[in-house]
Amino acid sequence: MYKTLISNILRPFFLGALLLGATVCAEEFPDRISAGQIHDMVSSNALEAISLYREFLSLPNDANFPDQIGNLNSWVQGAFEQRGFTTRLIATDGSPSIYAERLSAGASKTVLIYLQADGQAVDPAAWHQPNPYEAVLKEQTADGDWEIISWDAVQGTLNPDWRIFARSASDSKGPMTQFLMAIELLTSVKGSLGYNLKVLIDTEEELGSPNLAAAVRANSELLAADMLLIFDGPPHASNRPTVSLGARGIATITLTTYGPRVAQHSGHYGNFVPNPALALSQILASMKSPDGVVTIDGFYDGVAIDDKTRAMLEAVPDDEKAILASMGLIQSDAVAGSLQEAIQYPSLNIRGLSAAWTGAASRTIIRQRQWQRSISGWYSNLIPFA
């Protein structure tokens, strides 16, 4: 993700860490910080938050380049250590993860936070700014385009409709900046958190976290906690703070179909030689009904939504027509009666699709090469509270 609302960096939403005190030790610490105090702290520290954010965004973070991750990890460890954490690297078969902890004397509860530091690869030609790793401030013009404005503008009244554009601005350096600022402000008024705080920072999330599971298993005692909070995922369409109880996992497969040994002209062998692209299309189409319901036997087994849960899901303020319209769509899949209920079920997604040659290079051939398409399924339950 490449842009974030400036209001998401400043508003109390980013002070999720403050909620941890209420979540795990409300009885021990009834004198929690009020919403008014939070708003005041956010406003008075806005420029500091933006400065930290810009510095973080300037660090290249493509996990395909170990040198980038090495520099990134050094910065992240320093940022956490400046805020009272001890840190170490957790070795993996790829880029190392970062572990940070801040212990409180006498604490009986421990919270584990998951954060992500790496970002997607960059195509500089696709960016309408000098450098994807040099954050720019933009405002929207009357015709809907985004125009760069001077950073000097933040010295005055901040406009919540401004956007900050850079690689990983929202996914996921934004959440980490929010967390760092939350801890800094929280501990400025509460010397002891009252609970132990552990942080695991993934540096290969955009690669699918291929080495994270093994690292977690190897460090299970180090990472042991009473609860896990993941600072990831999209904001609610209403832009209101949201907590989801649960996270979807993913399983992937690759399907392969085969055609003739060498490409054949369709004028010579059409209607005789099977086309592997068509065969694969038929397999994929058979997996879902026309209204988007997965037809694979047992695919939705294990999901049971009772009336109480359904009422909770329906209470989430989704404007589904507006959400579809923003995507240029007029109809949703018919898996369930609402967006929130639909995402409680596992989904089936085609992650990419291409065939033979396309565009100006298209040819009248029956492709000889094997055809592979990666299919992913998201599973497990998410129950959001807005």
Buried (B, 14 or more C-beta within 10 A) or exposed (E): BBBBBBBBBBBBBBBBBBBBBEBBBEEEBEEBBEEEBBBEBBEEBBEEBBEBBBEBBBBBBBBEBEEBBEBBBEBBBEBBEEBBBEBBBBEBEBBBBBBBBBBBEEBEBBBBBBBBBBBBEBEEEEBEBEEBBBBBBBBEEEEEEBEEBEBEEBEEEBBEEBBBBBBBBBBBBBBBBBBBBBBBBBBEEBEEBBBBBBBBBBBBBBBEBEBBEEBBEEBEEEBEBEEEBBBBBEBBBEEEBBEBEEBBEBEEEEBEBEBBEEBBEBEEBEEEBBBBBBBBBEBBEEBBEEEBBBEEEEBBEEBEBEEEBBEBBEEBEBEEEEEBEEEEEEEBEEBBEBBBBBBBBBBBEEEEEEBBEEEEEEEEBBBBBEBEBEBBBBBEBBBBEB
